[in-house]
Amino acid sequence: MSVGITDQTWCEVPWRSVFVTVDGVVRPCCDYCMRLGQLADQGALAIWESRFERLRQMMNEGHPPPGCGNCCAARVGKVKGLR
């Protein structure tokens, strides 16, 4: 891991999965509290190559994305884990 990246700020999910709700909302996982896209508005590949890329960049820089607050808080013991 690079400087600034810790177990509390990094997750492998944006590199390996996509979560899509029944109404087409795209998220990296079921715990992520913000939408990254809508399949009705743009294709899955476009979302993967743009919004997911930004998530991966933030994590590589040691900054957890805003939608990852629940998991990051759980990892440092502030809330009960969701996974």
mmCIF file of the N, C-alpha and C atoms, coordinates in Angstrom:
data_MODEL
# 
_entry.id   MODEL 
# 
loop_
_atom_site.group_PDB 
_atom_site.id 
_atom_site.type_symbol 
_atom_site.label_atom_id 
_atom_site.label_alt_id 
_atom_site.label_comp_id 
_atom_site.label_asym_id 
_atom_site.label_entity_id 
_atom_site.label_seq_id 
_atom_site.pdbx_PDB_ins_code 
_atom_site.Cartn_x 
_atom_site.Cartn_y 
_atom_site.Cartn_z 
_atom_site.occupancy 
_atom_site.B_iso_or_equiv 
_atom_site.pdbx_formal_charge 
_atom_site.auth_seq_id 
_atom_site.auth_comp_id 
_atom_site.auth_asym_id 
_atom_site.auth_atom_id 
_atom_site.pdbx_PDB_model_num 
ATOM 1   N N  . MET A 1 1  ? 0.829   -1.182 0.000   1.00 0.00 ? 1  MET A N  1 
ATOM 2   C CA . MET A 1 1  ? 0.000   0.000  0.000   1.00 0.00 ? 1  MET A CA 1 
ATOM 3   C C  . MET A 1 1  ? 0.879   1.253  0.000   1.00 0.00 ? 1  MET A C  1 
ATOM 4   N N  . SER A 1 2  ? 0.397   2.296  -0.622  1.00 0.00 ? 2  SER A N  1 
ATOM 5   C CA . SER A 1 2  ? 1.123   3.558  -0.702  1.00 0.00 ? 2  SER A CA 1 
ATOM 6   C C  . SER A 1 2  ? 1.018   4.342  0.602   1.00 0.00 ? 2  SER A C  1 
ATOM 7   N N  . VAL A 1 3  ? 1.799   5.412  0.678   1.00 0.00 ? 3  VAL A N  1 
ATOM 8   C CA . VAL A 1 3  ? 1.759   6.293  1.832   1.00 0.00 ? 3  VAL A CA 1 
ATOM 9   C C  . VAL A 1 3  ? 0.357   6.850  1.998   1.00 0.00 ? 3  VAL A C  1 
ATOM 10  N N  . GLY A 1 4  ? -0.153  6.865  3.212   1.00 0.00 ? 4  GLY A N  1 
ATOM 11  C CA . GLY A 1 4  ? -1.483  7.392  3.486   1.00 0.00 ? 4  GLY A CA 1 
ATOM 12  C C  . GLY A 1 4  ? -2.584  6.349  3.403   1.00 0.00 ? 4  GLY A C  1 
ATOM 13  N N  . ILE A 1 5  ? -2.304  5.205  2.817   1.00 0.00 ? 5  ILE A N  1 
ATOM 14  C CA . ILE A 1 5  ? -3.316  4.163  2.695   1.00 0.00 ? 5  ILE A CA 1 
ATOM 15  C C  . ILE A 1 5  ? -3.220  3.250  3.904   1.00 0.00 ? 5  ILE A C  1 
ATOM 16  N N  . THR A 1 6  ? -4.352  3.032  4.544   1.00 0.00 ? 6  THR A N  1 
ATOM 17  C CA . THR A 1 6  ? -4.415  2.135  5.697   1.00 0.00 ? 6  THR A CA 1 
ATOM 18  C C  . THR A 1 6  ? -5.573  1.175  5.507   1.00 0.00 ? 6  THR A C  1 
ATOM 19  N N  . ASP A 1 7  ? -5.678  0.203  6.385   1.00 0.00 ? 7  ASP A N  1 
ATOM 20  C CA . ASP A 1 7  ? -6.810  -0.717 6.330   1.00 0.00 ? 7  ASP A CA 1 
ATOM 21  C C  . ASP A 1 7  ? -8.130  0.014  6.533   1.00 0.00 ? 7  ASP A C  1 
ATOM 22  N N  . GLN A 1 8  ? -8.075  1.186  7.179   1.00 0.00 ? 8  GLN A N  1 
ATOM 23  C CA . GLN A 1 8  ? -9.292  1.943  7.422   1.00 0.00 ? 8  GLN A CA 1 
ATOM 24  C C  . GLN A 1 8  ? -9.714  2.785  6.219   1.00 0.00 ? 8  GLN A C  1 
ATOM 25  N N  . THR A 1 9  ? -8.829  3.045  5.283   1.00 0.00 ? 9  THR A N  1 
ATOM 26  C CA . THR A 1 9  ? -9.174  3.914  4.156   1.00 0.00 ? 9  THR A CA 1 
ATOM 27  C C  . THR A 1 9  ? -9.183  3.193  2.812   1.00 0.00 ? 9  THR A C  1 
ATOM 28  N N  . TRP A 1 10 ? -8.780  1.934  2.771   1.00 0.00 ? 10 TRP A N  1 
ATOM 29  C CA . TRP A 1 10 ? -8.678  1.236  1.493   1.00 0.00 ? 10 TRP A CA 1 
ATOM 30  C C  . TRP A 1 10 ? -9.567  0.005  1.487   1.00 0.00 ? 10 TRP A C  1 
ATOM 31  N N  . CYS A 1 11 ? -10.150 -0.272 0.336   1.00 0.00 ? 11 CYS A N  1 
ATOM 32  C CA . CYS A 1 11 ? -11.022 -1.437 0.162   1.00 0.00 ? 11 CYS A CA 1 
ATOM 33  C C  . CYS A 1 11 ? -10.822 -1.961 -1.253  1.00 0.00 ? 11 CYS A C  1 
ATOM 34  N N  . GLU A 1 12 ? -10.871 -3.254 -1.417  1.00 0.00 ? 12 GLU A N  1 
ATOM 35  C CA . GLU A 1 12 ? -10.666 -3.847 -2.742  1.00 0.00 ? 12 GLU A CA 1 
ATOM 36  C C  . GLU A 1 12 ? -11.918 -3.841 -3.620  1.00 0.00 ? 12 GLU A C  1 
ATOM 37  N N  . VAL A 1 13 ? -13.062 -3.530 -3.055  1.00 0.00 ? 13 VAL A N  1 
ATOM 38  C CA . VAL A 1 13 ? -14.328 -3.640 -3.774  1.00 0.00 ? 13 VAL A CA 1 
ATOM 39  C C  . VAL A 1 13 ? -14.368 -2.850 -5.087  1.00 0.00 ? 13 VAL A C  1 
ATOM 40  N N  . PRO A 1 14 ? -13.926 -1.578 -5.145  1.00 0.00 ? 14 PRO A N  1 
ATOM 41  C CA . PRO A 1 14 ? -14.029 -0.857 -6.425  1.00 0.00 ? 14 PRO A CA 1 
ATOM 42  C C  . PRO A 1 14 ? -13.178 -1.424 -7.559  1.00 0.00 ? 14 PRO A C  1 
ATOM 43  N N  . TRP A 1 15 ? -12.322 -2.390 -7.251  1.00 0.00 ? 15 TRP A N  1 
ATOM 44  C CA . TRP A 1 15 ? -11.516 -3.041 -8.286  1.00 0.00 ? 15 TRP A CA 1 
ATOM 45  C C  . TRP A 1 15 ? -12.130 -4.366 -8.740  1.00 0.00 ? 15 TRP A C  1 
ATOM 46  N N  . ARG A 1 16 ? -13.088 -4.887 -7.975  1.00 0.00 ? 16 ARG A N  1 
ATOM 47  C CA . ARG A 1 16 ? -13.548 -6.235 -8.284  1.00 0.00 ? 16 ARG A CA 1 
ATOM 48  C C  . ARG A 1 16 ? -15.054 -6.439 -8.389  1.00 0.00 ? 16 ARG A C  1 
ATOM 49  N N  . SER A 1 17 ? -15.857 -5.443 -8.040  1.00 0.00 ? 17 SER A N  1 
ATOM 50  C CA . SER A 1 17 ? -17.293 -5.718 -8.075  1.00 0.00 ? 17 SER A CA 1 
ATOM 51  C C  . SER A 1 17 ? -18.114 -4.484 -8.420  1.00 0.00 ? 17 SER A C  1 
ATOM 52  N N  . VAL A 1 18 ? -19.357 -4.737 -8.754  1.00 0.00 ? 18 VAL A N  1 
ATOM 53  C CA . VAL A 1 18 ? -20.356 -3.696 -9.012  1.00 0.00 ? 18 VAL A CA 1 
ATOM 54  C C  . VAL A 1 18 ? -21.649 -4.188 -8.387  1.00 0.00 ? 18 VAL A C  1 
ATOM 55  N N  . PHE A 1 19 ? -22.336 -3.302 -7.700  1.00 0.00 ? 19 PHE A N  1 
ATOM 56  C CA . PHE A 1 19 ? -23.633 -3.624 -7.107  1.00 0.00 ? 19 PHE A CA 1 
ATOM 57  C C  . PHE A 1 19 ? -24.684 -2.805 -7.857  1.00 0.00 ? 19 PHE A C  1 
ATOM 58  N N  . VAL A 1 20 ? -25.692 -3.475 -8.395  1.00 0.00 ? 20 VAL A N  1 
ATOM 59  C CA . VAL A 1 20 ? -26.755 -2.795 -9.134  1.00 0.00 ? 20 VAL A CA 1 
ATOM 60  C C  . VAL A 1 20 ? -28.084 -3.118 -8.468  1.00 0.00 ? 20 VAL A C  1 
ATOM 61  N N  . THR A 1 21 ? -28.824 -2.079 -8.108  1.00 0.00 ? 21 THR A N  1 
ATOM 62  C CA . THR A 1 21 ? -30.138 -2.283 -7.494  1.00 0.00 ? 21 THR A CA 1 
ATOM 63  C C  . THR A 1 21 ? -31.143 -2.673 -8.569  1.00 0.00 ? 21 THR A C  1 
ATOM 64  N N  . VAL A 1 22 ? -32.317 -3.101 -8.152  1.00 0.00 ? 22 VAL A N  1 
ATOM 65  C CA . VAL A 1 22 ? -33.332 -3.528 -9.117  1.00 0.00 ? 22 VAL A CA 1 
ATOM 66  C C  . VAL A 1 22 ? -33.790 -2.390 -10.024 1.00 0.00 ? 22 VAL A C  1 
ATOM 67  N N  . ASP A 1 23 ? -33.626 -1.156 -9.571  1.00 0.00 ? 23 ASP A N  1 
ATOM 68  C CA . ASP A 1 23 ? -34.016 -0.028 -10.422 1.00 0.00 ? 23 ASP A CA 1 
ATOM 69  C C  . ASP A 1 23 ? -32.839 0.572  -11.192 1.00 0.00 ? 23 ASP A C  1 
ATOM 70  N N  . GLY A 1 24 ? -31.701 -0.137 -11.235 1.00 0.00 ? 24 GLY A N  1 
ATOM 71  C CA . GLY A 1 24 ? -30.588 0.246  -12.074 1.00 0.00 ? 24 GLY A CA 1 
ATOM 72  C C  . GLY A 1 24 ? -29.574 1.206  -11.474 1.00 0.00 ? 24 GLY A C  1 
ATOM 73  N N  . VAL A 1 25 ? -29.674 1.464  -10.176 1.00 0.00 ? 25 VAL A N  1 
ATOM 74  C CA . VAL A 1 25 ? -28.697 2.326  -9.505  1.00 0.00 ? 25 VAL A CA 1 
ATOM 75  C C  . VAL A 1 25 ? -27.408 1.527  -9.313  1.00 0.00 ? 25 VAL A C  1 
ATOM 76  N N  . VAL A 1 26 ? -26.281 2.141  -9.678  1.00 0.00 ? 26 VAL A N  1 
ATOM 77  C CA . VAL A 1 26 ? -24.986 1.461  -9.612  1.00 0.00 ? 26 VAL A CA 1 
ATOM 78  C C  . VAL A 1 26 ? -24.192 1.974  -8.416  1.00 0.00 ? 26 VAL A C  1 
ATOM 79  N N  . ARG A 1 27 ? -23.678 1.028  -7.628  1.00 0.00 ? 27 ARG A N  1 
ATOM 80  C CA . ARG A 1 27 ? -22.837 1.311  -6.472  1.00 0.00 ? 27 ARG A CA 1 
ATOM 81  C C  . ARG A 1 27 ? -21.711 0.286  -6.466  1.00 0.00 ? 27 ARG A C  1 
ATOM 82  N N  . PRO A 1 28 ? -20.611 0.543  -5.744  1.00 0.00 ? 28 PRO A N  1 
ATOM 83  C CA . PRO A 1 28 ? -19.559 -0.466 -5.674  1.00 0.00 ? 28 PRO A CA 1 
ATOM 84  C C  . PRO A 1 28 ? -19.945 -1.649 -4.784  1.00 0.00 ? 28 PRO A C  1 
ATOM 85  N N  . CYS A 1 29 ? -20.807 -1.400 -3.781  1.00 0.00 ? 29 CYS A N  1 
ATOM 86  C CA . CYS A 1 29 ? -21.260 -2.485 -2.896  1.00 0.00 ? 29 CYS A CA 1 
ATOM 87  C C  . CYS A 1 29 ? -22.589 -2.088 -2.275  1.00 0.00 ? 29 CYS A C  1 
ATOM 88  N N  . CYS A 1 30 ? -23.207 -3.017 -1.578  1.00 0.00 ? 30 CYS A N  1 
ATOM 89  C CA . CYS A 1 30 ? -24.515 -2.733 -0.987  1.00 0.00 ? 30 CYS A CA 1 
ATOM 90  C C  . CYS A 1 30 ? -24.435 -1.743 0.169   1.00 0.00 ? 30 CYS A C  1 
ATOM 91  N N  . ASP A 1 31 ? -23.267 -1.588 0.794   1.00 0.00 ? 31 ASP A N  1 
ATOM 92  C CA . ASP A 1 31 ? -23.110 -0.673 1.927   1.00 0.00 ? 31 ASP A CA 1 
ATOM 93  C C  . ASP A 1 31 ? -22.805 0.762  1.501   1.00 0.00 ? 31 ASP A C  1 
ATOM 94  N N  . TYR A 1 32 ? -22.392 0.960  0.261   1.00 0.00 ? 32 TYR A N  1 
ATOM 95  C CA . TYR A 1 32 ? -22.031 2.295  -0.217  1.00 0.00 ? 32 TYR A CA 1 
ATOM 96  C C  . TYR A 1 32 ? -23.283 3.151  -0.241  1.00 0.00 ? 32 TYR A C  1 
ATOM 97  N N  . CYS A 1 33 ? -23.255 4.304  0.416   1.00 0.00 ? 33 CYS A N  1 
ATOM 98  C CA . CYS A 1 33 ? -24.490 5.067  0.614   1.00 0.00 ? 33 CYS A CA 1 
ATOM 99  C C  . CYS A 1 33 ? -24.792 6.098  -0.477  1.00 0.00 ? 33 CYS A C  1 
ATOM 100 N N  . MET A 1 34 ? -23.998 6.131  -1.534  1.00 0.00 ? 34 MET A N  1 
ATOM 101 C CA . MET A 1 34 ? -24.250 7.083  -2.618  1.00 0.00 ? 34 MET A CA 1 
ATOM 102 C C  . MET A 1 34 ? -24.289 6.335  -3.950  1.00 0.00 ? 34 MET A C  1 
ATOM 103 N N  . ARG A 1 35 ? -25.035 6.871  -4.899  1.00 0.00 ? 35 ARG A N  1 
ATOM 104 C CA . ARG A 1 35 ? -25.090 6.233  -6.212  1.00 0.00 ? 35 ARG A CA 1 
ATOM 105 C C  . ARG A 1 35 ? -23.938 6.725  -7.071  1.00 0.00 ? 35 ARG A C  1 
ATOM 106 N N  . LEU A 1 36 ? -23.366 5.822  -7.856  1.00 0.00 ? 36 LEU A N  1 
ATOM 107 C CA . LEU A 1 36 ? -22.307 6.201  -8.785  1.00 0.00 ? 36 LEU A CA 1 
ATOM 108 C C  . LEU A 1 36 ? -22.848 6.421  -10.184 1.00 0.00 ? 36 LEU A C  1 
ATOM 109 N N  . GLY A 1 37 ? -24.018 5.925  -10.421 1.00 0.00 ? 37 GLY A N  1 
ATOM 110 C CA . GLY A 1 37 ? -24.610 6.088  -11.737 1.00 0.00 ? 37 GLY A CA 1 
ATOM 111 C C  . GLY A 1 37 ? -25.950 5.397  -11.814 1.00 0.00 ? 37 GLY A C  1 
ATOM 112 N N  . GLN A 1 38 ? -26.569 5.530  -12.965 1.00 0.00 ? 38 GLN A N  1 
ATOM 113 C CA . GLN A 1 38 ? -27.869 4.932  -13.250 1.00 0.00 ? 38 GLN A CA 1 
ATOM 114 C C  . GLN A 1 38 ? -27.779 4.282  -14.622 1.00 0.00 ? 38 GLN A C  1 
ATOM 115 N N  . LEU A 1 39 ? -28.033 2.992  -14.686 1.00 0.00 ? 39 LEU A N  1 
ATOM 116 C CA . LEU A 1 39 ? -27.900 2.284  -15.959 1.00 0.00 ? 39 LEU A CA 1 
ATOM 117 C C  . LEU A 1 39 ? -28.801 2.845  -17.048 1.00 0.00 ? 39 LEU A C  1 
ATOM 118 N N  . ALA A 1 40 ? -29.913 3.432  -16.669 1.00 0.00 ? 40 ALA A N  1 
ATOM 119 C CA . ALA A 1 40 ? -30.808 4.023  -17.675 1.00 0.00 ? 40 ALA A CA 1 
ATOM 120 C C  . ALA A 1 40 ? -30.188 5.262  -18.318 1.00 0.00 ? 40 ALA A C  1 
ATOM 121 N N  . ASP A 1 41 ? -29.246 5.893  -17.625 1.00 0.00 ? 41 ASP A N  1 
ATOM 122 C CA . ASP A 1 41 ? -28.631 7.126  -18.118 1.00 0.00 ? 41 ASP A CA 1 
ATOM 123 C C  . ASP A 1 41 ? -27.313 6.898  -18.845 1.00 0.00 ? 41 ASP A C  1 
ATOM 124 N N  . GLN A 1 42 ? -26.546 5.898  -18.411 1.00 0.00 ? 42 GLN A N  1 
ATOM 125 C CA . GLN A 1 42 ? -25.264 5.603  -19.046 1.00 0.00 ? 42 GLN A CA 1 
ATOM 126 C C  . GLN A 1 42 ? -24.930 4.132  -18.848 1.00 0.00 ? 42 GLN A C  1 
ATOM 127 N N  . GLY A 1 43 ? -24.100 3.597  -19.697 1.00 0.00 ? 43 GLY A N  1 
ATOM 128 C CA . GLY A 1 43 ? -23.776 2.189  -19.644 1.00 0.00 ? 43 GLY A CA 1 
ATOM 129 C C  . GLY A 1 43 ? -22.868 1.829  -18.480 1.00 0.00 ? 43 GLY A C  1 
ATOM 130 N N  . ALA A 1 44 ? -22.868 0.557  -18.143 1.00 0.00 ? 44 ALA A N  1 
ATOM 131 C CA . ALA A 1 44 ? -22.061 0.068  -17.036 1.00 0.00 ? 44 ALA A CA 1 
ATOM 132 C C  . ALA A 1 44 ? -20.573 0.337  -17.257 1.00 0.00 ? 44 ALA A C  1 
ATOM 133 N N  . LEU A 1 45 ? -20.093 0.155  -18.474 1.00 0.00 ? 45 LEU A N  1 
ATOM 134 C CA . LEU A 1 45 ? -18.672 0.390  -18.757 1.00 0.00 ? 45 LEU A CA 1 
ATOM 135 C C  . LEU A 1 45 ? -18.304 1.853  -18.549 1.00 0.00 ? 45 LEU A C  1 
ATOM 136 N N  . ALA A 1 46 ? -19.155 2.759  -18.958 1.00 0.00 ? 46 ALA A N  1 
ATOM 137 C CA . ALA A 1 46 ? -18.891 4.185  -18.771 1.00 0.00 ? 46 ALA A CA 1 
ATOM 138 C C  . ALA A 1 46 ? -18.815 4.535  -17.290 1.00 0.00 ? 46 ALA A C  1 
ATOM 139 N N  . ILE A 1 47 ? -19.701 3.971  -16.490 1.00 0.00 ? 47 ILE A N  1 
ATOM 140 C CA . ILE A 1 47 ? -19.676 4.199  -15.040 1.00 0.00 ? 47 ILE A CA 1 
ATOM 141 C C  . ILE A 1 47 ? -18.414 3.601  -14.441 1.00 0.00 ? 47 ILE A C  1 
ATOM 142 N N  . TRP A 1 48 ? -18.062 2.390  -14.844 1.00 0.00 ? 48 TRP A N  1 
ATOM 143 C CA . TRP A 1 48 ? -16.858 1.704  -14.346 1.00 0.00 ? 48 TRP A CA 1 
ATOM 144 C C  . TRP A 1 48 ? -15.595 2.501  -14.654 1.00 0.00 ? 48 TRP A C  1 
ATOM 145 N N  . GLU A 1 49 ? -15.530 3.056  -15.864 1.00 0.00 ? 49 GLU A N  1 
ATOM 146 C CA . GLU A 1 49 ? -14.313 3.756  -16.286 1.00 0.00 ? 49 GLU A CA 1 
ATOM 147 C C  . GLU A 1 49 ? -14.246 5.202  -15.798 1.00 0.00 ? 49 GLU A C  1 
ATOM 148 N N  . SER A 1 50 ? -15.329 5.749  -15.298 1.00 0.00 ? 50 SER A N  1 
ATOM 149 C CA . SER A 1 50 ? -15.284 7.135  -14.818 1.00 0.00 ? 50 SER A CA 1 
ATOM 150 C C  . SER A 1 50 ? -15.489 7.215  -13.304 1.00 0.00 ? 50 SER A C  1 
ATOM 151 N N  . ARG A 1 51 ? -16.674 6.916  -12.843 1.00 0.00 ? 51 ARG A N  1 
ATOM 152 C CA . ARG A 1 51 ? -16.988 7.069  -11.420 1.00 0.00 ? 51 ARG A CA 1 
ATOM 153 C C  . ARG A 1 51 ? -16.202 6.087  -10.551 1.00 0.00 ? 51 ARG A C  1 
ATOM 154 N N  . PHE A 1 52 ? -16.091 4.837  -11.008 1.00 0.00 ? 52 PHE A N  1 
ATOM 155 C CA . PHE A 1 52 ? -15.315 3.854  -10.236 1.00 0.00 ? 52 PHE A CA 1 
ATOM 156 C C  . PHE A 1 52 ? -13.836 4.211  -10.241 1.00 0.00 ? 52 PHE A C  1 
ATOM 157 N N  . GLU A 1 53 ? -13.361 4.760  -11.357 1.00 0.00 ? 53 GLU A N  1 
ATOM 158 C CA . GLU A 1 53 ? -11.956 5.166  -11.427 1.00 0.00 ? 53 GLU A CA 1 
ATOM 159 C C  . GLU A 1 53 ? -11.660 6.251  -10.396 1.00 0.00 ? 53 GLU A C  1 
ATOM 160 N N  . ARG A 1 54 ? -12.574 7.188  -10.220 1.00 0.00 ? 54 ARG A N  1 
ATOM 161 C CA . ARG A 1 54 ? -12.395 8.235  -9.211  1.00 0.00 ? 54 ARG A CA 1 
ATOM 162 C C  . ARG A 1 54 ? -12.358 7.635  -7.808  1.00 0.00 ? 54 ARG A C  1 
ATOM 163 N N  . LEU A 1 55 ? -13.208 6.669  -7.534  1.00 0.00 ? 55 LEU A N  1 
ATOM 164 C CA . LEU A 1 55 ? -13.198 5.974  -6.241  1.00 0.00 ? 55 LEU A CA 1 
ATOM 165 C C  . LEU A 1 55 ? -11.850 5.305  -6.002  1.00 0.00 ? 55 LEU A C  1 
ATOM 166 N N  . ARG A 1 56 ? -11.374 4.594  -7.021  1.00 0.00 ? 56 ARG A N  1 
ATOM 167 C CA . ARG A 1 56 ? -10.087 3.907  -6.894  1.00 0.00 ? 56 ARG A CA 1 
ATOM 168 C C  . ARG A 1 56 ? -8.952  4.896  -6.664  1.00 0.00 ? 56 ARG A C  1 
ATOM 169 N N  . GLN A 1 57 ? -8.993  6.028  -7.360  1.00 0.00 ? 57 GLN A N  1 
ATOM 170 C CA . GLN A 1 57 ? -7.973  7.056  -7.193  1.00 0.00 ? 57 GLN A CA 1 
ATOM 171 C C  . GLN A 1 57 ? -7.986  7.604  -5.768  1.00 0.00 ? 57 GLN A C  1 
ATOM 172 N N  . MET A 1 58 ? -9.169  7.889  -5.237  1.00 0.00 ? 58 MET A N  1 
ATOM 173 C CA . MET A 1 58 ? -9.275  8.402  -3.870  1.00 0.00 ? 58 MET A CA 1 
ATOM 174 C C  . MET A 1 58 ? -8.689  7.406  -2.872  1.00 0.00 ? 58 MET A C  1 
ATOM 175 N N  . MET A 1 59 ? -9.016  6.141  -3.049  1.00 0.00 ? 59 MET A N  1 
ATOM 176 C CA . MET A 1 59 ? -8.496  5.127  -2.130  1.00 0.00 ? 59 MET A CA 1 
ATOM 177 C C  . MET A 1 59 ? -6.984  4.985  -2.252  1.00 0.00 ? 59 MET A C  1 
ATOM 178 N N  . ASN A 1 60 ? -6.466  5.032  -3.475  1.00 0.00 ? 60 ASN A N  1 
ATOM 179 C CA . ASN A 1 60 ? -5.017  4.948  -3.661  1.00 0.00 ? 60 ASN A CA 1 
ATOM 180 C C  . ASN A 1 60 ? -4.289  6.129  -3.038  1.00 0.00 ? 60 ASN A C  1 
ATOM 181 N N  . GLU A 1 61 ? -4.980  7.262  -2.897  1.00 0.00 ? 61 GLU A N  1 
ATOM 182 C CA . GLU A 1 61 ? -4.389  8.437  -2.277  1.00 0.00 ? 61 GLU A CA 1 
ATOM 183 C C  . GLU A 1 61 ? -4.591  8.470  -0.762  1.00 0.00 ? 61 GLU A C  1 
ATOM 184 N N  . GLY A 1 62 ? -5.267  7.439  -0.230  1.00 0.00 ? 62 GLY A N  1 
ATOM 185 C CA . GLY A 1 62 ? -5.479  7.360  1.213   1.00 0.00 ? 62 GLY A CA 1 
ATOM 186 C C  . GLY A 1 62 ? -6.680  8.127  1.725   1.00 0.00 ? 62 GLY A C  1 
ATOM 187 N N  . HIS A 1 63 ? -7.601  8.476  0.809   1.00 0.00 ? 63 HIS A N  1 
ATOM 188 C CA . HIS A 1 63 ? -8.799  9.218  1.188   1.00 0.00 ? 63 HIS A CA 1 
ATOM 189 C C  . HIS A 1 63 ? -10.028 8.347  0.943   1.00 0.00 ? 63 HIS A C  1 
ATOM 190 N N  . PRO A 1 64 ? -10.710 7.913  1.981   1.00 0.00 ? 64 PRO A N  1 
ATOM 191 C CA . PRO A 1 64 ? -11.914 7.118  1.747   1.00 0.00 ? 64 PRO A CA 1 
ATOM 192 C C  . PRO A 1 64 ? -12.994 7.978  1.091   1.00 0.00 ? 64 PRO A C  1 
ATOM 193 N N  . PRO A 1 65 ? -13.648 7.475  0.070   1.00 0.00 ? 65 PRO A N  1 
ATOM 194 C CA . PRO A 1 65 ? -14.723 8.227  -0.578  1.00 0.00 ? 65 PRO A CA 1 
ATOM 195 C C  . PRO A 1 65 ? -15.862 8.485  0.404   1.00 0.00 ? 65 PRO A C  1 
ATOM 196 N N  . PRO A 1 66 ? -16.619 9.577  0.207   1.00 0.00 ? 66 PRO A N  1 
ATOM 197 C CA . PRO A 1 66 ? -17.711 9.915  1.129   1.00 0.00 ? 66 PRO A CA 1 
ATOM 198 C C  . PRO A 1 66 ? -18.724 8.784  1.334   1.00 0.00 ? 66 PRO A C  1 
ATOM 199 N N  . GLY A 1 67 ? -19.022 8.037  0.305   1.00 0.00 ? 67 GLY A N  1 
ATOM 200 C CA . GLY A 1 67 ? -19.997 6.957  0.412   1.00 0.00 ? 67 GLY A CA 1 
ATOM 201 C C  . GLY A 1 67 ? -19.526 5.748  1.184   1.00 0.00 ? 67 GLY A C  1 
ATOM 202 N N  . CYS A 1 68 ? -18.258 5.742  1.553   1.00 0.00 ? 68 CYS A N  1 
ATOM 203 C CA . CYS A 1 68 ? -17.679 4.616  2.297   1.00 0.00 ? 68 CYS A CA 1 
ATOM 204 C C  . CYS A 1 68 ? -17.657 4.856  3.796   1.00 0.00 ? 68 CYS A C  1 
ATOM 205 N N  . GLY A 1 69 ? -18.305 5.891  4.260   1.00 0.00 ? 69 GLY A N  1 
ATOM 206 C CA . GLY A 1 69 ? -18.259 6.257  5.672   1.00 0.00 ? 69 GLY A CA 1 
ATOM 207 C C  . GLY A 1 69 ? -18.651 5.144  6.627   1.00 0.00 ? 69 GLY A C  1 
ATOM 208 N N  . ASN A 1 70 ? -19.676 4.373  6.292   1.00 0.00 ? 70 ASN A N  1 
ATOM 209 C CA . ASN A 1 70 ? -20.118 3.307  7.195   1.00 0.00 ? 70 ASN A CA 1 
ATOM 210 C C  . ASN A 1 70 ? -19.039 2.255  7.395   1.00 0.00 ? 70 ASN A C  1 
ATOM 211 N N  . CYS A 1 71 ? -18.448 1.789  6.322   1.00 0.00 ? 71 CYS A N  1 
ATOM 212 C CA . CYS A 1 71 ? -17.409 0.760  6.443   1.00 0.00 ? 71 CYS A CA 1 
ATOM 213 C C  . CYS A 1 71 ? -16.154 1.312  7.109   1.00 0.00 ? 71 CYS A C  1 
ATOM 214 N N  . CYS A 1 72 ? -15.754 2.518  6.750   1.00 0.00 ? 72 CYS A N  1 
ATOM 215 C CA . CYS A 1 72 ? -14.544 3.107  7.335   1.00 0.00 ? 72 CYS A CA 1 
ATOM 216 C C  . CYS A 1 72 ? -14.721 3.320  8.822   1.00 0.00 ? 72 CYS A C  1 
ATOM 217 N N  . ALA A 1 73 ? -15.900 3.774  9.243   1.00 0.00 ? 73 ALA A N  1 
ATOM 218 C CA . ALA A 1 73 ? -16.162 3.951  10.669  1.00 0.00 ? 73 ALA A CA 1 
ATOM 219 C C  . ALA A 1 73 ? -16.157 2.601  11.386  1.00 0.00 ? 73 ALA A C  1 
ATOM 220 N N  . ALA A 1 74 ? -16.679 1.572  10.733  1.00 0.00 ? 74 ALA A N  1 
ATOM 221 C CA . ALA A 1 74 ? -16.691 0.242  11.337  1.00 0.00 ? 74 ALA A CA 1 
ATOM 222 C C  . ALA A 1 74 ? -15.275 -0.291 11.513  1.00 0.00 ? 74 ALA A C  1 
ATOM 223 N N  . ARG A 1 75 ? -14.406 0.004  10.554  1.00 0.00 ? 75 ARG A N  1 
ATOM 224 C CA . ARG A 1 75 ? -13.037 -0.493 10.614  1.00 0.00 ? 75 ARG A CA 1 
ATOM 225 C C  . ARG A 1 75 ? -12.235 0.132  11.754  1.00 0.00 ? 75 ARG A C  1 
ATOM 226 N N  . VAL A 1 76 ? -12.596 1.327  12.174  1.00 0.00 ? 76 VAL A N  1 
ATOM 227 C CA . VAL A 1 76 ? -11.886 1.952  13.291  1.00 0.00 ? 76 VAL A CA 1 
ATOM 228 C C  . VAL A 1 76 ? -12.686 1.821  14.581  1.00 0.00 ? 76 VAL A C  1 
ATOM 229 N N  . GLY A 1 77 ? -13.754 1.025  14.547  1.00 0.00 ? 77 GLY A N  1 
ATOM 230 C CA . GLY A 1 77 ? -14.514 0.708  15.743  1.00 0.00 ? 77 GLY A CA 1 
ATOM 231 C C  . GLY A 1 77 ? -15.529 1.746  16.177  1.00 0.00 ? 77 GLY A C  1 
ATOM 232 N N  . LYS A 1 78 ? -15.891 2.693  15.309  1.00 0.00 ? 78 LYS A N  1 
ATOM 233 C CA . LYS A 1 78 ? -16.855 3.729  15.692  1.00 0.00 ? 78 LYS A CA 1 
ATOM 234 C C  . LYS A 1 78 ? -18.308 3.265  15.583  1.00 0.00 ? 78 LYS A C  1 
ATOM 235 N N  . VAL A 1 79 ? -18.569 2.328  14.692  1.00 0.00 ? 79 VAL A N  1 
ATOM 236 C CA . VAL A 1 79 ? -19.911 1.768  14.558  1.00 0.00 ? 79 VAL A CA 1 
ATOM 237 C C  . VAL A 1 79 ? -19.774 0.271  14.345  1.00 0.00 ? 79 VAL A C  1 
ATOM 238 N N  . LYS A 1 80 ? -20.875 -0.443 14.542  1.00 0.00 ? 80 LYS A N  1 
ATOM 239 C CA . LYS A 1 80 ? -20.870 -1.882 14.290  1.00 0.00 ? 80 LYS A CA 1 
ATOM 240 C C  . LYS A 1 80 ? -20.681 -2.133 12.799  1.00 0.00 ? 80 LYS A C  1 
ATOM 241 N N  . GLY A 1 81 ? -19.835 -3.094 12.452  1.00 0.00 ? 81 GLY A N  1 
ATOM 242 C CA . GLY A 1 81 ? -19.558 -3.425 11.060  1.00 0.00 ? 81 GLY A CA 1 
ATOM 243 C C  . GLY A 1 81 ? -20.781 -3.888 10.308  1.00 0.00 ? 81 GLY A C  1 
ATOM 244 N N  . LEU A 1 82 ? -20.828 -3.554 9.041   1.00 0.00 ? 82 LEU A N  1 
ATOM 245 C CA . LEU A 1 82 ? -21.941 -3.938 8.195   1.00 0.00 ? 82 LEU A CA 1 
ATOM 246 C C  . LEU A 1 82 ? -21.683 -5.232 7.442   1.00 0.00 ? 82 LEU A C  1 
ATOM 247 N N  . ARG A 1 83 ? -20.453 -5.672 7.385   1.00 0.00 ? 83 ARG A N  1 
ATOM 248 C CA . ARG A 1 83 ? -20.126 -6.894 6.659   1.00 0.00 ? 83 ARG A CA 1 
ATOM 249 C C  . ARG A 1 83 ? -19.837 -8.013 7.609   1.00 0.00 ? 83 ARG A C  1 
# 
